[in-house]
């Protein structure tokens, strides 16, 4: 995964040119994952929906684990592309983090892939999400850390803040809390202002 290229896409708000055929195959995989869950979805059914042989599907998209990573990775990238207008370098970065969190929680409440994760795979995907070498996890961390460093945060502080905010966000998405409620924009904004702003302020003071 070329994180520099991904950051360029996010910064510009434009996706890279797509491989139309592979995108169509991943669309079929996404539909099956949403309908049946990631573990129960069958590669044979994905191939049938895409109207290709299983061999063709595997050749273009890899095995099932590869397809899961690609589908989730697409969702993450599209999520950041939607949020790109909120990452204007001219705006205060702390305010941006708050609004990205609020908008992200709103988007995820309506996202069928997130709904499928929560319904079918919450425990297993929570574990997988926190595997720090996983590409999708690194993508989220890198986008946020790069934005913070672009505003003058020290690299160590930016990475630490990105890690903490990402972990809190993922936990609230996959295991909603009755104490830290984020079911409305106002609730999400209150969490971000109350807890993320102090994290960001502390991150500015981290020494390399």
Secondary structure, 3 states (H helix, E strand, C coil): CCHHHHHHHHHHCCCCCCCHHHHHHHHHHHHHHHHHCCCCCCHHHHHHHHCCCHHHHHHHHCCHHHHHHHHHHHHHHHHHHHHHHHHCCCCCHHHHHHHHHHHHHHHHHHCHHHHHHHHHCHHHHHHHHCCCCCHHHHHHHHHHHHHHHHCCCCHHHHHHHHHHHHHHHHHHHHCCCCCCCCCCHHHHHHHHHHHHHHHHHHHHCCCC
